[in-house]
Amino acid sequence: VEVKHEGQDCFEFCGGRGSCNWCGEGNACCKYGDHFDVSECRAVVYYSTLEHHVCVKPSFPKPLTMPALPRVDETDCAEGLVMDPV
């Protein structure tokens, strides 16, 4: 899918950063170096400008998430050991 409206400021049209159909199906509105970027904007390979939010093609088809940590309780500890609160 091509990136639509390349180079144009997409922030207002998309209602903010992240997935945006105005940019083309599966694309997102992102700004290079934005500290508040959403997962769709991480690891983007090409930005048409560094000045404002632009339509980009995310590097991953779906945002990646870390798997949940397994739940551990006191019965999982060896006899004589206690769980250390994290």
HELIX and SHEET records of a PDB file:
HELIX    1   1 PHE A   11  CYS A   14  1                                   4    
HELIX    2   2 ASN A   21  CYS A   23  5                                   3    
HELIX    3   3 SER A   39  CYS A   41  5                                   3    
HELIX    4   4 GLU A   74  ASP A   76  5                                   3    
SHEET    1   A 3 GLY A  18  SER A  19  0                                        
SHEET    2   A 3 ALA A  28  CYS A  30 -1                                        
SHEET    3   A 3 VAL A  54  VAL A  56 -1                                        
END                                                                             
